[in-house]
Amino acid sequence: LLDVTMTPPELIGKEDSVDSVLPTGDLIKSKRFKFVYDGVNHQVPLGYPFEIPEEFNTPQARGMAHGQRPWRLDVPGLKTPFLHLYKYHIIDLYYRLGVESLIDVTHSCTAIPEGHCRDCMWCYERIWAFAQLDKTDPSF
């Protein structure tokens, strides 16, 4: 369906960075691009029963982890087209568009710079998302 050719991405931030928030902010401030697109999505719905790692067990983090992320980010130059979607909606798009091979290069984990720790909120979110679709994550 789609002829997809990917060039290696440009490293933004430090090589061992596990968080995209600061590098994304730096990229926006650099004004190298008119817009920066961020793949941030809506958080797991309230009530999903996964444990929050101790370092994230604060009232604010618990809210962010369980469906209380804002519906709109008002940052000039930042586009967040997936903010209204749960991760499983995005994964479903890969399959509907026939580009599921690209799932292997996606990265959700913020505990390690490559791969998946399988023990952070974002790895749990990824596991939850594939479970909603009754699919197995090909990168796990």
Secondary structure, 3 states (H helix, E strand, C coil): CCCCCCCCCCCCCCCCCCCCHHHHHHHHHHCCCCCEECCCCCCCCCCCCCCCCHHHCCHHHHHHHCCCCCCCCCCCCEECCCCCCCHHHHHHHHHHCCCHHHHHHCCCCCCCCCCCCCCCHHHHHHHHHHHHCCCCCCCC
